[in-house]
């Protein structure tokens, strides 16, 4: 009989023991993969969100930094206003390559003149924009016309409608941006022309008119010159332009990053404890099984099986259980995290984007190695001990 | 061994029947408001009702698999379990659907039904294969 055949017979021979080890390992693999996927997915989502914003620095009115960050992170609408002159002041600062204004608005919620959900609206100026326009040129080959919008990944047309209705104004959804897992996925983007047109028409078509002060903007997107450190430009803005706060791209969503760091520590500690407990439990179960089977093993030794053969058969048995548990754990955890990603976002309040194929593959391989390593480490001592026992003594006991 | 598959299917059936009842928009107090002011339930409520029927049917299938002594009977019931597993998946995805965006029915009920439907299908399929193996041995 081959070693794998013998190992399979041993697994079938004691189903309960095998099931306990299998479930133990599946649990550890699921915990390892789910936590790693959530943490990696959150980090990836934050990076994708910052990349999507496309600016080195975002300047917002003083006191509005938290709500703008929250809006970009969660899609919860926010408005903020500062004088348009601030943009000219910022543009004069050395190291600033280009500036572009943005206006942040919100839809009317639960009003018959608006699509029924609460949406964050971002208005940009196509003549100076460097955040949305390059993407549009690449995807559509043109700028947005008046009455056209682009939406984040989760923006869709209401059922049985060809338009998104905002302030009683019908807007055509031209395209959707790639998923970022952040609030950008719940955001609608359109041009200044469209915004002023909506504001004009809302006086007669909306339950409450949209008011956009002509001399005000909500934020200034900044690109710095090549080779210039954005932090230095941000410091200069703070010194030279009163009443504004510069948000540097790498520092955006810093609260969430701190939260993730906390989670990583907590998860690592819990994972370490559960790993040690599982390894000890598996070691004990195998130790009991080896003790239980010492006569069978002695018979095997008596008919010519070598110590190495015995050792290998026990390690193969453990390895097969670990492999099966890893496969089930990987399938369940990846399917669960993938399918429940929106639930994770809403319940944990964290942005999330399922990691790319390469990262996922690394995680899968790590999961398998981790599971195999745990079992082999736990089983090595009892397997070595039982393989070294004297057949005659074992049979006499 | 078939008692194990029967109990497993019955457990999945409980999830299929109960989860949608607590994760649809009506349960959360949401409904569609028409222009005349009337309210109508969203479609996830009908999905929840359909899943309740599917879940109860599956519960009966699971109980019968667990109690049945005849292999051929178990096999037929497990095939029915496979069909109901597929039906569980199709109700929120194709046949009725759920609401869009980040409502609980879309973020929780739909994925739960996909996972439970898949697990029911796989468990029933494994059960069918095992009854066929037994048949081969008997022959």
Interface residues (C-beta under 8 A of the other chain):
Chain A: X112 X117 X154 X156 X186 X335 X336 X339 X340 X342 X343 X345 X346
Chain B: X35 X100 X101 X102 X104 X106 X107 X108 X110 X111 X114 X115 X118
